[in-house]
Amino acid sequence: MSALGMKFVHAADLHLDSALAGLERYEGAPVHRIRGATRAALVNLVDLALAEGAALVLFAGDIYDDDWKDYSTALFFRAQLLRLAKEGVQVVWLRGNHDAASQLQKHLDLPATVTELPHKRPGSRVFDELGVVVHGQGFESRAVTENLALAFPEPLSGLVNIGMLHTSVTGRPGHAPYAPCTLSDLVNKGYDYWALGHVHQREVLCESPWVVFPGNLQGRHVREPGAKGATLVEVGGGRVLSVEHRALDVVRFGVCRVDAAGCANADDVVVAVRDALGAAVTGAEGRLLAARVQVEGATAAHGELSRDPERWAAQIRALAAEVAGDDLWLEKVRFATRDRTDLAELCRRDDAIGQVFRGLAAVRDSAEARAELARELSVLSSKLPAALRSGPLALGWDDSASFDLLLDDVEQLLLPRLVGRGEP
């Protein structure tokens, strides 16, 4: 086959059978559907490659999520590779930080159509029949901090040159700075396409040449929102003809933000949430939608919501079943509304209410006052359950942004109770 009209699929960060710690703590969570999502997304990827007649599939690291507890994960991956092999589809993969040579201790024979790029030095795999060559290097250890791209081989003339690298490039929020490099390092190498991995949000860094993070194949929690999938690439005449993202996820995570500014009361807020969830479910296109609802904004409904948040959260959860049945699960309902009262005006009052809010303002503005309060709260927090002392639910007294949010919560909790809008 020549490179004319040849297609390949670029994917990364499958994290097969990734552990979703704590999911069972959520009442009513569709645990089975979410835990099986990474496998189902891989099936969708293979289906895409076969349907599009792709000749090559690239996996740019983190196929696995650290060493396996048993061989079932690897057996499943091998079964999907066999589906590709039966149709003559070639596969090239390399190791990322989660499946580095030092991390992934077990081994399983893969089909002859599968090539693993080396992890001790850069290597190349030439496909003369496809008119392409793939250059790359995997991770020997979990924390690779050197610039691997600098040692990649020079491009081969007469072929479409593809570089594969698991990297943070110049750094991305939420991702360790592994195999750092600059965009110039990649562009100046002279390749036609860079198939990157490691960053879970899809991002096109450059189009000449193409430098692409496809994002992870399947979102695993609400911090990985939106459509997830792989990139379908067509090459011909020695160049890249088209680059297209294809959504392959089976569970769609997202934050459903609802602006309650125009809501006169809590019932209006519920209606607004219902409309927003309906639109989000439509956008998920038949997938299970795992959503976090966040109600925000300065609103007349703040006092009603803050007096009994559990009631209104329960009402919102109840309407979720009406909106989409089993295809919608609310991971969390959070009220982040604000009272419309002017805080500056309250601070000027010459009474106990003014004294309270001046005290809060003083804590916010004084590093010494913040530190003293943080010390007192730390003593109290030592008596809290373990789940509130560490992990995602932990209360952070030492983090400035978290501390500000806590002060905001205190202000907004007190406002409706102290200024006469809705006594408890």
Backbone torsions as a table, in degrees:
resi	resn	phi	psi	omega
1	MET	NA	136.7	175.7
2	SER	-86.9	173.9	179.5
3	ALA	-75.6	-9.5	-179.3
4	LEU	-64.5	113.9	177.2
5	GLY	75.0	11.8	-179.4
6	MET	-75.7	138.9	179.2
7	LYS	-114.7	146.7	170.2
8	PHE	-138.3	158.8	179.8
9	VAL	-113.6	130.7	179.8
10	HIS	-112.5	118.2	179.1
11	ALA	-132.9	163.7	178.3
12	ALA	-160.7	162.7	170.9
13	ASP	55.8	55.5	177.1
14	LEU	-71.8	-37.5	-178.7
15	HIS	47.5	52.9	-177.0
16	LEU	-55.1	133.2	178.8
17	ASP	57.3	32.2	177.1
18	SER	-55.9	131.9	-180.0
19	ALA	-70.2	130.0	178.0
20	LEU	-106.4	77.7	-174.0
21	ALA	-59.7	135.2	174.2
22	GLY	84.1	-0.2	-177.5
23	LEU	-61.1	-33.9	-178.1
24	GLU	-65.7	-17.8	-179.6
25	ARG	-70.8	-19.5	-179.2
26	TYR	-85.3	116.7	-179.5
27	GLU	-63.2	130.5	177.5
28	GLY	79.1	6.5	-179.1
29	ALA	-65.5	135.2	178.2
30	PRO	-77.3	70.6	-170.9
31	VAL	-56.5	-46.6	-175.4
32	HIS	-63.1	-43.8	-177.5
33	ARG	-66.5	-38.4	-178.5
34	ILE	-74.0	-41.1	-179.3
35	ARG	-65.6	-30.4	-179.6
36	GLY	-88.3	1.9	-172.3
37	ALA	-67.6	-38.1	-177.9
38	THR	-64.7	-36.3	177.0
39	ARG	-69.4	-44.9	-178.7
40	ALA	-62.3	-35.8	178.3
41	ALA	-65.9	-37.4	177.1
42	LEU	-65.2	-40.0	175.7
43	VAL	-58.8	-42.3	178.2
44	ASN	-62.1	-37.0	179.0
45	LEU	-64.7	-45.4	178.9
46	VAL	-63.5	-40.9	176.9
47	ASP	-58.4	-42.1	179.3
48	LEU	-62.6	-48.4	-178.4
49	ALA	-58.5	-42.6	-179.0
50	LEU	-71.0	-40.9	-179.1
51	ALA	-66.2	-35.2	-178.2
52	GLU	-86.6	-4.6	-178.1
53	GLY	68.5	30.9	179.2
54	ALA	-64.8	142.0	179.5
55	ALA	-97.3	-11.8	-172.4
56	LEU	-149.7	139.5	174.4
57	VAL	-125.2	132.9	-179.4
58	LEU	-115.0	131.6	175.0
59	PHE	-117.4	107.9	-172.9
60	ALA	-91.3	50.3	171.4
61	GLY	97.1	157.5	179.5
62	ASP	58.0	47.6	169.8
63	ILE	-65.1	-43.2	179.8
64	TYR	-103.0	168.4	-179.4
65	ASP	-116.0	70.3	-173.9
66	ASP	74.7	-174.4	-174.8
67	ASP	-64.1	148.5	-177.2
68	TRP	-78.7	149.0	171.8
69	LYS	-74.9	-31.7	175.7
70	ASP	-150.2	-174.6	-174.7
71	TYR	-86.7	-0.9	-174.7
72	SER	-63.3	-36.5	179.6
73	THR	-63.3	-48.3	-179.4
74	ALA	-67.5	-36.0	177.8
75	LEU	-63.9	-38.1	178.4
76	PHE	-66.1	-45.8	178.6
77	PHE	-59.5	-43.8	-179.7
78	ARG	-61.8	-39.3	180.0
79	ALA	-62.0	-38.3	178.6
80	GLN	-71.3	-35.1	175.6
81	LEU	-65.4	-34.3	177.4
82	LEU	-65.7	-35.0	175.7
83	ARG	-60.2	-42.0	177.6
84	LEU	-68.7	-41.4	-177.8
85	ALA	-61.0	-38.2	-179.2
86	LYS	-62.0	-24.9	178.8
87	GLU	-101.9	9.5	176.5
88	GLY	76.9	18.0	-179.5
89	VAL	-82.2	126.5	177.8
90	GLN	-82.5	149.7	179.4
91	VAL	-130.9	134.7	173.4
92	VAL	-125.6	133.1	178.7
93	TRP	-139.9	159.6	173.3
94	LEU	-139.7	165.5	-176.4
95	ARG	-89.7	139.6	174.2
96	GLY	-105.6	-164.1	-177.7
97	ASN	-68.3	-29.1	-178.5
98	HIS	-83.6	-25.2	177.3
99	ASP	-121.2	35.1	177.2
100	ALA	-59.4	159.7	-178.1
101	ALA	-56.2	-35.4	-179.4
102	SER	-77.5	-19.6	-178.8
103	GLN	-91.0	-42.3	-175.1
104	LEU	-92.6	98.6	-171.8
105	GLN	-86.7	-28.8	-176.9
106	LYS	-83.9	161.1	-179.8
107	HIS	-136.4	150.6	177.5
108	LEU	-147.8	132.0	-179.0
109	ASP	-62.8	136.1	178.8
110	LEU	-111.8	161.4	-179.4
111	PRO	-57.7	157.1	-178.1
112	ALA	-65.6	-17.8	179.2
113	THR	-79.6	-0.2	-176.4
114	VAL	-106.7	128.9	178.1
115	THR	-117.4	126.5	170.6
116	GLU	-97.7	126.6	176.2
117	LEU	-73.4	149.7	-174.7
118	PRO	-66.8	158.8	179.6
119	HIS	-115.3	-4.5	177.7
120	LYS	-92.4	-25.1	179.8
121	ARG	-158.6	161.7	178.1
122	PRO	-64.5	149.5	177.7
123	GLY	-142.5	170.3	-178.7
124	SER	-134.3	147.0	174.5
125	ARG	-125.5	114.6	-177.9
126	VAL	-93.5	132.0	173.8
127	PHE	-118.0	85.6	-177.6
128	ASP	-59.5	-38.4	-177.3
129	GLU	-67.5	-21.3	178.5
130	LEU	-100.4	-14.1	-178.0
131	GLY	75.6	26.1	-178.8
132	VAL	-134.2	158.3	170.9
133	VAL	-134.9	139.8	-179.4
134	VAL	-114.6	122.7	178.0
135	HIS	-108.6	144.7	176.4
136	GLY	176.7	172.2	176.1
137	GLN	-147.7	132.9	177.1
138	GLY	-89.3	-176.9	-178.6
139	PHE	-91.9	127.4	173.8
140	GLU	-79.8	-35.0	178.5
141	SER	-129.4	168.7	-174.7
142	ARG	-65.9	-41.4	-175.4
143	ALA	-106.3	89.7	177.1
144	VAL	-94.8	115.5	-174.2
145	THR	-109.9	-4.2	178.4
146	GLU	-89.5	160.7	179.7
147	ASN	-81.5	96.8	-178.1
148	LEU	-69.3	-30.1	-173.2
149	ALA	-61.8	-28.5	-176.0
150	LEU	-62.4	-28.1	-176.3
151	ALA	-96.8	3.7	-179.8
152	PHE	-62.7	147.5	-176.9
153	PRO	-68.1	159.9	176.2
154	GLU	-67.4	151.8	179.9
155	PRO	-63.9	150.4	177.2
156	LEU	-96.2	129.1	-178.1
157	SER	-70.4	149.9	177.9
158	GLY	83.0	-1.4	-179.8
159	LEU	-128.3	155.5	169.6
160	VAL	-77.3	119.9	-176.4
161	ASN	-97.1	123.8	-179.4
162	ILE	-117.7	127.5	174.5
163	GLY	-101.6	136.4	177.1
164	MET	-118.6	130.8	-177.8
165	LEU	-155.9	136.6	173.6
166	HIS	-97.4	110.4	-167.2
167	THR	-155.4	157.8	172.3
168	SER	-96.7	-0.1	-172.8
169	VAL	52.8	-118.8	-179.7
170	THR	-90.6	7.5	178.7
171	GLY	111.3	138.8	178.0
172	ARG	-138.1	137.6	-179.6
173	PRO	-55.0	134.0	177.5
174	GLY	84.3	1.6	-178.3
175	HIS	-127.8	132.8	-179.9
176	ALA	-61.9	146.3	-176.0
177	PRO	-78.7	64.4	-178.1
178	TYR	-88.2	146.4	180.0
179	ALA	43.3	52.9	-174.3
180	PRO	-65.3	146.9	176.5
181	CYS	-159.8	172.7	175.6
182	THR	-104.4	161.3	176.4
183	LEU	-61.6	-35.3	178.2
184	SER	-62.3	-37.2	177.4
185	ASP	-56.6	-40.3	-178.1
186	LEU	-76.7	-48.2	-177.0
187	VAL	-61.4	-41.1	-175.0
188	ASN	-74.9	-8.3	179.2
189	LYS	-69.4	-23.5	177.6
190	GLY	89.2	13.2	177.5
191	TYR	-80.0	165.0	-179.9
192	ASP	-90.7	-26.2	-177.0
193	TYR	-154.0	135.7	173.7
194	TRP	-110.7	118.1	178.3
195	ALA	-97.4	98.6	-175.8
196	LEU	-96.9	162.5	173.5
197	GLY	-143.0	175.9	176.0
198	HIS	106.2	-42.5	-179.4
199	VAL	-87.5	127.2	-171.8
200	HIS	-85.5	-6.8	176.0
201	GLN	-100.6	128.3	179.2
202	ARG	-60.3	136.9	-179.7
203	GLU	-155.4	131.0	173.4
204	VAL	-100.6	110.4	-175.9
205	LEU	-82.5	-27.2	-177.4
206	CYS	-161.3	151.8	178.1
207	GLU	-114.4	-4.1	178.8
208	SER	-145.3	84.8	1.1
209	PRO	-79.1	173.6	177.5
210	TRP	-73.8	127.3	175.5
211	VAL	-127.9	112.4	-165.3
212	VAL	-132.3	129.0	160.5
213	PHE	-94.9	117.9	179.3
214	PRO	-77.1	-11.8	-171.8
215	GLY	79.9	171.0	179.1
216	ASN	-76.4	159.2	-173.6
217	LEU	-71.8	-30.5	-177.7
218	GLN	-147.1	124.4	174.6
219	GLY	-61.0	148.4	-176.5
220	ARG	-117.7	-12.3	178.6
221	HIS	-164.3	176.6	-172.2
222	VAL	-67.6	-16.3	175.5
223	ARG	-80.2	0.6	174.0
224	GLU	-122.5	68.3	-172.1
225	PRO	-83.9	165.9	172.3
226	GLY	86.3	-179.7	-177.0
227	ALA	-65.3	131.8	177.8
228	LYS	-121.7	150.1	-179.2
229	GLY	174.0	-140.7	-175.4
230	ALA	-137.5	174.6	-178.3
231	THR	-112.4	127.9	177.5
232	LEU	-100.3	123.6	-174.6
233	VAL	-121.3	137.1	174.0
234	GLU	-117.8	133.5	177.7
235	VAL	-122.8	152.7	178.3
236	GLY	-169.6	147.4	179.8
237	GLY	61.2	28.4	178.0
238	GLY	77.9	15.8	179.7
239	ARG	-146.2	168.0	177.9
240	VAL	-81.4	125.5	-178.3
241	LEU	-94.4	-38.0	-178.1
242	SER	-155.1	150.2	177.8
243	VAL	-135.8	122.8	-172.7
244	GLU	-138.8	130.1	175.2
245	HIS	-79.8	137.0	175.9
246	ARG	-124.2	122.4	177.9
247	ALA	-74.1	128.1	-177.1
248	LEU	-128.2	1.3	-177.7
249	ASP	-70.3	154.9	177.7
250	VAL	-112.3	-16.4	173.1
251	VAL	-124.4	125.7	-178.9
252	ARG	-106.4	120.7	176.8
253	PHE	-95.7	148.9	178.5
254	GLY	-170.3	158.3	174.0
255	VAL	-104.5	120.5	-179.3
256	CYS	-97.6	99.7	-177.5
257	ARG	-90.4	130.3	-178.4
258	VAL	-121.5	119.5	178.0
259	ASP	-85.0	114.2	-176.6
260	ALA	-93.8	13.9	-175.2
261	ALA	-57.2	-37.3	-177.3
262	GLY	-90.8	6.8	-176.9
263	CYS	-90.3	128.5	-178.9
264	ALA	-81.4	-24.9	-177.5
265	ASN	-155.1	178.3	-176.2
266	ALA	-66.6	-33.2	177.7
267	ASP	-61.9	-38.4	176.8
268	ASP	-63.9	-35.9	178.4
269	VAL	-62.9	-44.0	179.4
270	VAL	-59.5	-42.1	178.3
271	VAL	-62.7	-43.3	179.5
272	ALA	-63.1	-39.3	177.9
273	VAL	-64.7	-42.6	179.5
274	ARG	-58.7	-43.9	-179.9
275	ASP	-64.4	-42.1	-179.3
276	ALA	-65.8	-41.3	178.4
277	LEU	-65.9	-38.6	177.9
278	GLY	-59.5	-42.9	178.2
279	ALA	-66.1	-38.9	-179.9
280	ALA	-66.8	-39.5	178.4
281	VAL	-63.9	-41.3	177.1
282	THR	-60.8	-41.7	179.8
283	GLY	-66.4	-24.4	179.6
284	ALA	-76.4	-12.2	172.6
285	GLU	54.4	50.6	174.5
286	GLY	88.2	-6.4	177.3
287	ARG	-79.3	161.0	168.3
288	LEU	-65.7	126.3	177.5
289	LEU	-102.5	118.3	175.1
290	ALA	-103.9	105.8	-169.0
291	ALA	-119.2	146.3	168.1
292	ARG	-105.8	124.1	178.3
293	VAL	-93.2	126.6	176.0
294	GLN	-125.1	114.3	177.6
295	VAL	-95.1	125.9	-173.2
296	GLU	-141.9	173.0	177.5
297	GLY	107.0	159.5	174.7
298	ALA	-79.1	122.1	-170.9
299	THR	-147.9	151.6	175.7
300	ALA	-69.0	-14.6	-179.3
301	ALA	-86.7	-1.8	-173.9
302	HIS	-58.2	-46.9	-177.6
303	GLY	-60.1	-43.6	-179.2
304	GLU	-64.5	-41.2	180.0
305	LEU	-68.9	-41.6	-175.4
306	SER	-73.7	-25.2	179.1
307	ARG	-69.9	-34.5	-176.2
308	ASP	-144.2	65.7	-176.5
309	PRO	-62.9	-32.5	-178.6
310	GLU	-64.9	-38.8	178.9
311	ARG	-61.6	-46.9	-176.0
312	TRP	-73.3	-31.4	174.7
313	ALA	-65.1	-41.2	178.6
314	ALA	-64.0	-38.2	-180.0
315	GLN	-66.7	-37.8	177.4
316	ILE	-67.4	-39.9	177.3
317	ARG	-63.3	-37.3	180.0
318	ALA	-65.3	-39.1	-178.4
319	LEU	-73.9	-19.8	178.1
320	ALA	-59.4	-39.1	178.6
321	ALA	-64.8	-33.6	178.5
322	GLU	-70.8	-34.5	-177.1
323	VAL	-70.8	-45.6	-172.4
324	ALA	-146.1	8.7	177.9
325	GLY	59.4	-131.6	-176.6
326	ASP	-76.3	-5.0	-179.0
327	ASP	-91.1	8.8	177.7
328	LEU	-138.1	125.1	175.3
329	TRP	-127.0	128.0	178.3
330	LEU	-91.9	110.9	-179.9
331	GLU	-68.0	-38.4	-178.5
332	LYS	-161.6	148.3	170.9
333	VAL	-118.8	120.9	-176.5
334	ARG	-124.5	131.5	176.1
335	PHE	-102.0	117.3	179.7
336	ALA	-124.7	38.9	-179.8
337	THR	-80.3	168.5	178.6
338	ARG	-132.0	150.0	173.9
339	ASP	-73.8	150.5	-179.2
340	ARG	-80.6	-5.7	-177.8
341	THR	-62.0	141.8	177.9
342	ASP	-78.2	109.9	-177.9
343	LEU	-64.7	-36.4	179.3
344	ALA	-61.2	-38.6	178.5
345	GLU	-66.6	-39.8	177.7
346	LEU	-62.3	-39.7	-178.5
347	CYS	-64.8	-22.7	-180.0
348	ARG	-85.0	-6.9	-178.9
349	ARG	-69.5	142.7	-178.3
350	ASP	-100.2	59.2	178.9
351	ASP	-150.9	-172.7	-177.0
352	ALA	-63.1	-36.8	179.8
353	ILE	-63.5	-45.2	177.3
354	GLY	-60.7	-37.7	179.9
355	GLN	-64.7	-39.8	179.4
356	VAL	-61.3	-48.4	-175.1
357	PHE	-76.8	-27.5	171.4
358	ARG	-66.5	-35.9	177.3
359	GLY	-63.9	-42.1	178.0
360	LEU	-64.7	-41.0	179.0
361	ALA	-63.6	-37.9	179.9
362	ALA	-65.2	-40.5	177.4
363	VAL	-63.5	-41.0	-178.5
364	ARG	-63.9	-37.4	-172.5
365	ASP	-92.4	-12.2	-175.6
366	SER	-109.9	119.9	178.5
367	ALA	-62.3	-37.0	-179.4
368	GLU	-67.6	-43.2	178.9
369	ALA	-65.5	-39.6	178.6
370	ARG	-62.7	-43.7	-178.4
371	ALA	-64.5	-41.0	179.8
372	GLU	-65.1	-44.2	178.7
373	LEU	-65.0	-39.6	179.0
374	ALA	-61.0	-39.4	178.5
375	ARG	-63.6	-43.2	-180.0
376	GLU	-65.1	-41.4	-179.7
377	LEU	-68.3	-33.1	178.5
378	SER	-63.6	-38.0	177.1
379	VAL	-62.9	-45.4	179.4
380	LEU	-65.2	-39.3	-176.0
381	SER	-66.1	-24.8	179.0
382	SER	-63.6	-17.0	179.5
383	LYS	-93.6	-2.8	-178.5
384	LEU	-78.9	162.8	174.4
385	PRO	-59.7	155.2	-176.3
386	ALA	-57.1	-36.5	-177.6
387	ALA	-62.7	-23.9	179.6
388	LEU	-95.9	-3.4	178.8
389	ARG	-99.3	-20.2	-179.9
390	SER	-151.3	164.0	179.7
391	GLY	86.5	-170.2	-173.6
392	PRO	-64.8	-20.6	-179.2
393	LEU	-95.0	2.3	-175.2
394	ALA	-64.6	145.0	175.4
395	LEU	-93.2	119.7	-173.4
396	GLY	-98.4	104.0	179.0
397	TRP	-81.6	-23.4	-175.2
398	ASP	-89.5	-13.9	-178.9
399	ASP	-91.0	121.9	-173.8
400	SER	-61.1	-43.6	-178.4
401	ALA	-65.0	-42.1	178.7
402	SER	-64.6	-38.1	179.1
403	PHE	-63.3	-41.5	178.1
404	ASP	-63.2	-39.8	178.7
405	LEU	-63.5	-38.7	178.3
406	LEU	-64.7	-40.9	176.8
407	LEU	-64.0	-39.1	176.0
408	ASP	-59.6	-44.4	-179.2
409	ASP	-61.5	-41.4	179.7
410	VAL	-62.8	-46.4	179.1
411	GLU	-58.4	-46.7	-175.3
412	GLN	-74.4	-21.6	174.4
413	LEU	-75.2	-37.4	-177.3
414	LEU	-78.0	-35.6	-172.0
415	LEU	-52.0	-55.6	-176.0
416	PRO	-67.4	-17.4	-178.3
417	ARG	-89.8	-24.1	-174.8
418	LEU	-104.7	-18.5	-175.7
419	VAL	-107.8	12.7	168.3
420	GLY	89.6	9.3	177.7
421	ARG	-103.4	89.5	176.7
422	GLY	87.5	83.2	176.8
423	GLU	-69.7	146.8	-179.0
424	PRO	-68.4	NA	NA
